[in-house]
Amino acid sequence: ATRNLPLFKPADGEATVLARLPWVSGSTPEVMLAELLKPEPIGGSTALHQLTSTLEKQAINRSGTTGVVLITSAESGEGKTLVAAALAAAFCHQGRRVFLMECNPSSPKLHEWFPRVAQGHGAYAHNLEALRYGHSNLFLLPGCDLPAHATNELLDGYRQWIDRAKTEVDWIILDASPLLNSFANVAPLAPLASDVLIVNNPTVTTTVKLRAALALLQPMMSASALRGMVVN
């Protein structure tokens, strides 16, 4: 059984629930993404539209039309990449140019949602156009497994790509690591974000762990960057 839940609802007095994504079925992540973009009650297009509208209103409040969105969660398996992929697709459907970066080197999943993306660190080019996904307005930087000693080099690469893309796209989306599992990977990215979204699957993460993750993250980011939660 399902219940109709409000889109906006305080979550334990700490974070606003910006959207609730429905359960969708599919044989592959790519099929699940297509289902998620359909109208309710099958998909979540209204919820995604609410999410993109919230982000664009915040951009206008900053006297701009663009932003860098960091997507993370308390623990792994809560649906960060699903939300990142769906948000990128929703923006593209609205005519925006989007650069989606995988910033979770220990567990890259982005290629599963966009299976025709070029893989392998050597495939990365020095211009954004080489990362365009087909003929769409989506540009993808997939992840790859790197040894721990390469973390600093990887972070410098993220910063360079963000700086490079800011003049060419409307939105940059960072699909980051989970906070309680890989905080060291997320912390340097937080100051780069204009907007931060926390993905929460209540069947995976308890309220206590969610609060602990937020407590870790908040000192690392701008005081005005936390937008709220996406319940998956």
Number of C-alpha atoms within 10 A of each C-alpha: 2 5 5 5 9 10 18 14 14 13 12 9 7 11 18 18 22 23 24 22 20 17 13 14 14 11 7 11 20 17 13 18 22 15 20 26 21 13 13 14 11 14 21 22 19 18 21 26 17 15 22 18 13 13 22 17 13 20 17 11 10 12 9 12 14 22 21 23 25 26 27 31 26 30 23 18 14 22 19 28 25 22 24 26 20 22 21 25 23 20 21 17 14 10 12 17 21 26 27 25 22 23 27 23 19 15 14 18 19 25 19 13 20 16 12 10 18 18 14 12 13 7 12 15 11 10 11 17 12 14 20 18 17 10 7 13 18 22 24 24 28 25 21 19 12 12 9 10 8 9 14 12 9 16 15 11 12 19 14 11 18 18 11 14 18 15 9 13 18 19 24 24 25 29 27 27 28 24 24 19 14 16 16 13 21 24 19 15 18 26 16 20 20 22 23 26 23 27 29 25 20 12 8 12 16 14 13 8 15 21 15 14 21 18 11 15 20 16 12 15 19 15 8 11 20 22 20 20 25 26 19 18
